[in-house]
């Protein structure tokens, strides 16, 4: 049985679908602070899902899962992930992302569960010294969110040496798109990400889409990111789990498409996919945005055999289908 923490959230739920489609039984552990019960209900319709509402900050919550179920491995997503909020309230990030993960790891050791796939981030690299960014790029995060994820990476290395806990640390770049059938999708409150913000602005809610700065040193002055499709990313988690089973050794992989797209290019692609003009306004830079981030993901290709199959257009198409259905989904408790 596979335990997926944070599976009522965006990337966790897509990963749960991938495991379910491949015949695994899944335990969803989520405190529903950012995750949604509607997502859990959607997952239950797809496969063999057990749901435990609990919080990693309470060690008894997570211990009850290991008491009740025979867990083979953990895929760990549960975390707060807003950069701006982490600057204002770092305690929240260290308590949940670091201390909560430590509770999880300690219980794994106690119950002799020795495999974990961890959701890390390219934010652990900080301001890039070179692009594309490979796994050997120095890790110097520039905000508490990145720091909290890097702390866990250190913890995982040390728990391997001391307790034989094997981990795969996956450093994601920017994630986009949704389940092609719109059974689950991206539902953040507040929404801060680029693709959903562009799409939401077309629904007549009065919120014009804003580009944060067009004076960066890039092709068109807007920031460049590497947008990897969430279903492709989900597949990488299953391949990482398989790698742990086959090799019983820890490792780290970047996950990205190796292609950089500027904010303007993403915006243009949205207009193309929706076949309409979208209102836009250029505003000030958002603090803390590096000009250019994209991955060298060749290691994941070579070692995990992972290759992203979906394009940015595919991600925008599936995200739009999801946005059109989101109000229905919300009402479907
Ligand atoms: N952007 C806009 N307007 C918006 C939203 C975003 O112009 O309404 C721009 C941002 O300034 C940035 C780009 O679009 O240049 C992408 O922004 P996102 O907020 O979608 O994503 P980030 O690159 O800021 O953050 C993502 C993850 C974080 C992770 C980070 C690592 O969401 O969790 O990558 O760099 F930490």
Boltz pocket constraint, residues with backbone or C-beta under 6 A from the ligand:
constraints:
  - pocket:
      binder: B
      contacts: [[A, 81], [A, 82], [A, 83], [A, 121], [A, 122], [A, 123], [A, 145], [A, 172], [A, 173], [A, 174], [A, 192], [A, 193], [A, 194], [A, 195], [A, 197], [A, 198], [A, 210], [A, 211], [A, 212], [A, 213], [A, 223], [A, 224], [A, 225], [A, 263], [A, 286], [A, 289], [A, 290], [A, 293]]
      max_distance: 6.0
